[in-house]
């Protein structure tokens, strides 16, 4: 029996198994590395109202706070921590800022979703820029802001966070439910 184990084929099998075990260990460690990441996604803009018959256009008058408007669209911006490390309020070098082009009128904004429900979101408006105060975002925490505008235009979303190279733009995917 000891002579059988000295056969070159068994030595090769032993080396191959060792290499596979080493690769599995390296991959497992890589997936367990701590990773800090902040991301956002924005929905496709959609009209808040739509007229099927253009003949009604002159008869229908729409206003917001008494101000007449021609177009009304909504846009949702979702911001989420898609890393596996919490982002602390002190990690924010520059806050999360949603900025619309100057020619776009933003009538209103609201927080339409937050997870967890007790996530304290504070939004400060300065013209067409909306700044979110620094906050704790644990892994998979997210919030969604909805904007009511007069044009279908995508905003820029910016932030600067310690340990995060740049704000990623990608769809939200809850890792805990997959």
C-alpha positions in Angstrom: 0.0 0.0 0.0 2.8 2.6 0.8 4.2 1.9 -2.7 0.9 2.8 -4.3 0.9 6.3 -2.7 4.4 6.9 -4.1 3.0 6.5 -7.6 3.5 9.8 -9.5 -0.3 10.0 -10.4 -1.2 10.1 -6.7 1.4 12.7 -6.1 -0.1 14.8 -8.9 -3.6 14.3 -7.4 -2.3 15.5 -4.0 -0.7 18.6 -5.5 -3.9 19.4 -7.5 -6.1 19.0 -4.4 -3.8 21.3 -2.5 -3.9 23.9 -5.2 -7.7 23.8 -5.3 -7.9 24.2 -1.5 -5.5 27.2 -1.7 -7.6 28.9 -4.4 -10.8 28.3 -2.4 -9.2 29.8 0.7 -8.0 32.9 -1.2 -11.4 33.4 -2.8 -13.2 33.0 0.6 -10.8 35.6 2.2 -11.4 38.0 -0.7 -15.2 37.8 -0.3 -14.8 38.5 3.5 -12.7 41.6 3.1 -14.3 44.7 4.6 -15.5 46.9 1.8 -16.9 50.4 2.2 -19.1 51.6 -0.7 -21.7 54.3 -1.3 -23.9 54.1 -4.4 -26.9 55.7 -6.0 -29.4 55.1 -8.7 -32.0 57.3 -10.4 -35.2 56.2 -12.0 -36.1 57.0 -15.5 -38.0 60.3 -15.4 -41.7 60.0 -15.9 -44.3 62.6 -16.5 -46.5 63.3 -13.5 -49.4 63.8 -16.0 -50.0 63.0 -19.6 -52.6 64.3 -22.0 -53.8 61.8 -24.6 -55.7 64.5 -26.6 -53.7 67.6 -27.6 -57.0 69.5 -28.1 -57.3 69.6 -24.3 -53.9 71.2 -23.9 -55.2 74.8 -24.3 -58.2 74.1 -22.0 -56.3 72.5 -19.2 -54.3 74.9 -16.9 -51.9 73.4 -14.4 -50.2 75.3 -11.6 -48.0 74.6 -8.7 -48.4 77.0 -5.7 -50.2 79.3 -8.1 -47.4 79.3 -10.7 -48.5 78.0 -14.1 -46.4 75.1 -15.5 -46.3 73.4 -18.9 -44.7 70.1 -17.9 -44.5 68.2 -14.6 -42.2 65.2 -14.1 -41.0 63.2 -11.2 -37.5 61.7 -10.6 -36.5 59.3 -7.9 -32.9 59.2 -6.6 -32.0 56.2 -4.3 -28.9 56.4 -2.2 -27.6 53.3 -0.5 -24.6 51.7 1.3 -23.8 48.6 -0.9 -20.6 47.8 1.0 -20.3 45.5 4.0 -19.0 48.3 6.4 -21.0 51.1 8.0 -20.4 54.6 6.7 -20.2 56.9 9.8 -21.3 60.5 9.8 -17.7 61.5 10.4 -16.7 59.7 7.2 -18.4 62.3 5.0 -15.8 64.8 3.7 -18.4 66.3 1.4 -22.1 65.6 1.9 -24.4 63.7 -0.5 -25.6 66.4 -2.9 -28.2 66.1 -5.6 -27.8 68.9 -8.2 -30.2 69.8 -11.1 -29.2 71.9 -14.0 -30.0 75.6 -13.5 -32.6 75.7 -16.3 -34.7 73.1 -14.5 -37.3 74.2 -12.0 -37.6 71.9 -9.0 -41.0 72.5 -7.3 -40.7 70.1 -4.5 -38.9 67.1 -3.0 -39.8 64.4 -0.5 -38.4 61.3 1.1 -40.6 58.5 -0.2 -38.7 55.5 1.2 -36.1 54.8 3.8 -34.7 51.6 5.2 -34.6 51.3 8.1 -37.7 53.4 8.8 -35.9 55.4 11.6 -33.1 56.6 9.3 -32.8 60.3 10.0 -32.7 62.1 6.7 -32.2 65.9 6.7 -32.3 67.6 3.3 -31.2 71.2 2.9 -32.1 73.0 -0.3 -29.9 75.7 -1.9 -31.4 76.6 -5.3 -31.3 73.5 -7.4 -28.9 71.7 -5.1 -30.2 69.4 -2.3 -27.7 68.5 0.4 -28.3 65.5 2.7 -26.8 66.0 6.1 -24.1 63.4 7.2 -25.7 60.3 8.6 -24.9 56.7 9.6 -25.5 54.3 6.7 -25.1 50.7 7.8 -24.7 48.0 5.1 -27.9 47.8 3.0 -29.3 51.1 4.5 -31.0 53.2 1.8 -33.3 56.1 1.2 -35.1 57.5 -1.8 -35.8 61.1 -2.6 -38.5 62.1 -5.1 -38.3 65.4 -7.0 -41.1 67.2 -8.8 -39.6 69.2 -11.7 -40.8 71.0 -14.9 -38.4 69.2 -17.1 -37.2 65.6 -17.6 -33.5 66.1 -16.7 -31.2 63.9 -14.7 -29.4 65.5 -11.7 -25.8 64.9 -10.7 -25.3 63.1 -7.4 -22.0 63.7 -5.6 -20.5 62.8 -2.3 -17.0 62.4 -0.8 -16.6 59.6 1.8 -13.4 58.5 3.6 -12.4 55.1 2.2 -14.7 55.3 -0.8 -13.0 56.1 -4.1 -16.2 57.6 -5.7 -19.9 57.4 -5.5 -21.0 54.5 -7.6 -24.0 54.7 -10.0 -25.7 51.4 -10.1 -29.1 49.8 -9.5 -30.0 48.9 -5.9 -29.8 45.2 -5.1 -30.4 44.0 -1.6 -27.8 41.3 -1.0 -29.6 40.0 2.1 -32.6 38.9 0.1 -30.7 37.1 -2.8 
